[in-house]
Amino acid sequence: MTSDTPFPPAHLSRSFGDSLAAGPLVLDGGMSNQLRSAGHDLSDELWSARLLADSPEAITEAHLAYFEAGADVAITASYQATFEGFARRRIKHDKASELISLSVELALDAATEAWRRGVDRPLYVAASVGPYGAMLADGSEYRGQYGLSVAELADFHRPRIEALAAVGPDVLALETIPDTVEAEALLGAVRDFDVPVWLSYSIAGDRTRAGQPLEEAFALAADADEVIAVGVNCCAPEDVDNAVVTAARVTGKPVVVYPNSGETWDAEARAWNGRATFAPEQVTGWRDAGARLIGGCCRVGPEGIAGIRKVLAGA
């Protein structure tokens, strides 16, 4: 059950833009790893989005864990929530729209509960808009180049952006975008809605996952007024340093960064391999280079977010 008034006490009311300008803000960590740690099976193609239908209270609890750990911003469980993906589960369009909207409502509920529990700072909700490849559930969001045009990708993304925007998130997170074709499509689609966005690429080294130079990728957002931050996520921590510098130089905008733990995802085995290389101490360099939205992605949990908050608070 979602609350009717998911708003902060008056003394905590502050626009997302004002808080971003004062930054840095702490983002949350990985939704999937937090849900798995609570015992939920995410082997379905819908991934964490399945729980929007099957166990929405688990998503609220995951958001709440991150707010209590120190996150200022919750990213919704809509990364893999699409009309096409739900249709494969025989979920009709109207119900799918409700579930996509619910992802924002659950994050708002978590913020309300966090305030009730004594979290005494402004809290925000970023509605996740994942890449087309996330719907395919075959690892192609880490390759891009789907063979679709800008117009076709915009047509895919626009309906769920509409469903998310209608609920009133503070910002849309266009995240884990693998190439400039999809970025161009998304930037065109969001112009129809009065919601600020951040654009965040998944990268390997100094290029997008599809191989485009980061200068070219970030430049797409430089003159887009609706884009309030540009950066990278779901990448190796060691790739962040250069990306932050490049994003700040090319766009002049605040930078958003939330890398993975450093482990490597095996799409065929659907498992993580290798060792974690992420350390909260890394974030001071990112902040100094222009990062104003800083958190973690896959395999970074509440403990890591608490560490980020501690480092930034003491810097």
C-alpha positions in Angstrom: 0.0 0.0 0.0 1.5 3.3 -1.0 1.1 6.4 1.1 -1.2 9.3 0.0 1.3 12.0 1.0 4.9 10.9 0.3 6.4 14.3 1.1 9.0 15.4 3.6 8.4 17.5 6.7 8.5 21.2 5.8 12.0 21.7 7.1 13.3 19.1 4.8 11.6 20.4 1.6 14.3 21.4 -0.9 14.4 21.1 -4.6 16.6 18.4 -6.2 18.3 21.1 -8.3 19.2 23.1 -5.2 20.5 20.1 -3.4 22.5 19.1 -6.5 24.0 22.6 -6.7 25.1 22.3 -3.1 26.2 18.7 -3.6 27.6 16.2 -3.5 24.6 13.9 -3.1 24.9 10.2 -2.2 23.1 7.7 -4.5 22.0 4.3 -3.4 23.7 1.0 -4.4 22.6 -2.1 -6.3 18.9 -3.0 -6.1 19.5 -6.6 -7.2 22.1 -7.4 -4.7 20.1 -6.0 -1.8 17.0 -8.0 -2.9 19.1 -11.2 -3.2 20.6 -10.6 0.2 17.0 -10.6 1.5 16.5 -14.0 0.0 14.7 -13.1 -3.3 15.2 -15.1 -6.5 16.0 -12.8 -9.4 16.7 -15.5 -12.0 13.6 -14.4 -14.0 14.1 -12.3 -17.2 12.3 -9.4 -15.5 15.0 -9.4 -12.8 14.2 -7.1 -9.9 11.2 -5.7 -11.8 9.4 -9.0 -11.2 9.0 -8.1 -7.6 7.0 -5.1 -8.5 4.2 -7.6 -9.1 5.2 -10.4 -6.7 6.7 -8.7 -3.7 6.5 -4.9 -3.8 7.2 -4.5 -0.1 10.6 -6.0 -0.6 11.5 -3.2 -3.0 10.4 -0.6 -0.4 12.6 -2.3 2.2 15.5 -2.3 -0.1 15.1 1.4 -0.7 14.7 2.0 3.0 18.0 0.1 3.7 19.9 2.5 1.5 18.2 5.6 2.9 19.1 4.5 6.4 22.7 3.7 5.2 23.1 7.3 4.0 21.8 7.6 0.5 20.1 10.8 -0.5 18.7 9.4 -3.7 16.8 6.2 -4.4 16.9 4.8 -7.9 13.7 2.9 -8.7 13.3 -0.7 -9.6 12.2 0.1 -13.1 15.5 -0.6 -14.9 14.1 -3.7 -16.5 10.4 -2.8 -16.3 9.1 -2.4 -19.8 5.7 -3.0 -21.5 7.4 -5.5 -23.8 9.0 -7.4 -20.9 5.8 -7.5 -18.9 3.9 -8.7 -22.0 6.1 -11.7 -22.2 4.8 -12.6 -18.8 1.2 -12.1 -20.0 0.8 -8.9 -18.1 -1.5 -6.6 -20.0 -0.7 -3.0 -20.9 -2.8 -1.3 -18.3 -1.4 -3.5 -15.5 2.2 -3.0 -16.8 1.6 0.7 -16.7 0.5 0.4 -13.1 3.6 -1.6 -12.2 6.0 0.8 -13.9 4.3 3.7 -12.0 4.4 1.7 -8.8 8.2 1.6 -8.9 8.2 5.3 -8.2 5.5 5.1 -5.6 7.5 2.5 -3.7 10.6 4.7 -3.5 8.5 7.6 -2.4 7.0 5.4 0.3 10.5 4.4 1.5 11.5 8.1 1.7 8.4 8.8 3.8 9.2 5.8 6.1 12.8 7.0 6.4 11.7 10.4 7.6 9.3 8.8 10.1 12.3 6.8 11.4 14.3 9.9 12.0 16.4 10.3 8.8 16.8 14.1 8.9 17.8 15.2 5.5 16.0 15.8 2.1 15.5 12.5 0.2 14.9 12.1 -3.5 13.7 9.6 -6.1 15.3 8.9 -9.5 13.2 6.9 -11.9 15.4 4.4 -13.6 15.1 4.2 -17.4 17.4 1.3 -18.4 18.6 0.5 -21.9 16.7 -1.5 -24.6 19.1 -4.4 -24.0 17.9 -4.8 -20.4 14.5 -5.8 -21.8 16.2 -8.4 -24.0 17.8 -9.9 -20.9 20.7 -11.3 -22.9 23.5 -9.1 -21.9 23.2 -6.9 -24.9 23.0 -3.7 -22.7 26.7 -4.2 -22.4 27.2 -4.2 -26.1 24.6 -1.8 -27.6 24.3 -1.5 -31.4 21.0 -3.3 -31.5 20.4 -2.6 -35.1 17.5 -0.2 -34.3 17.2 3.4 -35.4 17.1 6.4 -33.2 13.4 6.7 -33.9 12.7 3.1 -33.1 14.5 3.3 -29.8 12.7 6.5 -28.9 9.4 4.8 -29.6 10.4 2.0 -27.3 11.4 4.2 -24.4 8.7 6.9 -24.6 5.7 5.0 -23.1 7.5 3.9 -20.0 9.1 7.4 -19.6 5.5 8.7 -19.7 4.4 6.2 -17.0 7.3 7.1 -14.7 7.1 10.8 -15.2 3.4 10.9 -14.4 4.1 9.9 -10.8 6.4 12.8 -10.1 10.0 11.5 -9.5 12.6 14.2 -8.8 14.7 13.1 -11.8 14.8 10.5 -14.5 17.9 8.3 -14.5 18.8 7.4 -18.1 21.3 4.8 -17.0 23.6 2.1 -18.2 23.3 3.4 -21.7 25.8 1.5 -24.0 26.0 3.7 -27.0 25.3 7.1 -28.5 22.5 5.9 -30.7 20.4 5.0 -27.7 21.5 8.2 -25.9 20.3 10.3 -28.8 16.9 8.4 -28.8 16.5 8.9 -25.0 17.4 12.6 -25.1 14.8 13.1 -27.8 12.1 11.1 -25.9 12.5 13.0 -22.6 11.9 16.4 -24.2 8.2 15.6 -24.2 8.2 15.6 -20.3 8.9 18.3 -17.8 11.3 16.2 -15.6 15.0 16.7 -15.3 17.2 13.8 -16.3 20.7 12.5 -15.8 22.4 10.6 -18.6 24.8 7.8 -17.5 26.7 5.5 -19.9 28.1 2.1 -19.2 31.7 2.2 -20.4 34.9 0.2 -20.8 38.1 2.2 -20.5 37.7 5.5 -22.3 34.8 4.4 -24.6 31.2 3.5 -24.4 30.4 -0.2 -24.4 29.7 0.1 -28.1 33.1 1.6 -28.7 32.4 5.3 -29.2 34.8 7.9 -27.6 33.5 9.3 -24.4 34.0 12.9 -25.7 31.5 12.1 -28.4 29.1 10.4 -26.0 29.1 13.2 -23.4 28.8 15.9 -26.0 25.3 14.8 -26.9 24.1 16.1 -23.6 26.1 19.3 -23.4 23.4 21.6 -24.7 20.4 19.7 -23.5 18.8 21.9 -20.8 16.8 19.0 -19.3 20.0 17.1 -18.6 21.2 18.1 -15.1 24.1 15.6 -14.8 26.2 13.4 -17.1 28.4 10.5 -16.3 28.9 6.7 -16.0 27.5 3.7 -14.1 27.7 -0.1 -14.1 31.4 0.1 -14.9 34.7 -0.8 -13.3 35.8 1.6 -10.5 39.1 2.1 -12.3 37.4 3.5 -15.3 35.7 6.3 -13.4 38.6 8.7 -12.8 39.0 9.6 -16.5 35.3 9.5 -17.2 34.6 12.2 -14.5 37.2 14.5 -15.9 36.0 14.0 -19.4 32.3 14.5 -18.6 33.0 17.7 -16.7 35.2 19.1 -19.4 33.0 18.3 -22.3 29.6 19.3 -20.8 30.3 21.7 -18.0 27.6 19.9 -16.0 27.6 18.1 -12.7 28.9 14.6 -13.0 27.1 11.4 -11.9 29.1 8.3 -11.1 28.1 4.9 -9.6 30.3 2.1 -10.6 30.0 -1.6 -9.9 32.0 -3.4 -7.2 34.7 -4.2 -9.7 33.6 -7.8 -10.2 32.7 -9.0 -13.7 29.3 -10.1 -14.8 29.1 -13.3 -16.9 25.8 -12.9 -18.9 25.7 -16.6 -20.0 26.3 -18.0 -16.5 24.3 -15.1 -14.9 27.0 -14.8 -12.2 29.6 -12.4 -10.9 33.3 -13.4 -11.1 36.6 -11.9 -9.9 37.3 -9.7 -6.9 35.8 -6.4 -5.7 38.0 -3.3 -6.3 35.6 -0.6 -5.2 36.6 1.4 -2.1 34.7 4.4 -0.6 38.0 6.3 -0.4 38.0 6.6 -4.1 35.1 9.0 -4.1 37.1 12.0 -2.9 38.9 12.1 -6.2 35.7 11.8 -8.1 34.2 14.7 -6.1 37.2 16.9 -6.6 37.0 16.3 -10.4 33.3 17.4 -10.6 31.2 14.4 -9.4 28.1 15.7 -7.6 26.0 12.5 -7.6 28.0 9.6 -6.2 27.0 6.0 -5.4 27.3 2.4 -6.3 25.8 0.0 -8.8 25.9 -3.8 -9.0 27.3 -5.5 -5.9 27.7 -2.3 -3.9 25.4 -2.6 -0.9 24.3 -0.5 2.1 27.7 -0.9 3.7 29.4 0.6 0.7 26.9 3.5 0.6 27.5 4.2 4.3 31.2 4.3 3.5 30.7 6.8 0.7 28.6 9.0 3.0 31.2 8.8 5.8 34.1 9.7 3.4 32.2 12.6 1.8 31.0 14.0 5.2 34.6 14.0 6.5 36.2 15.5 3.4 
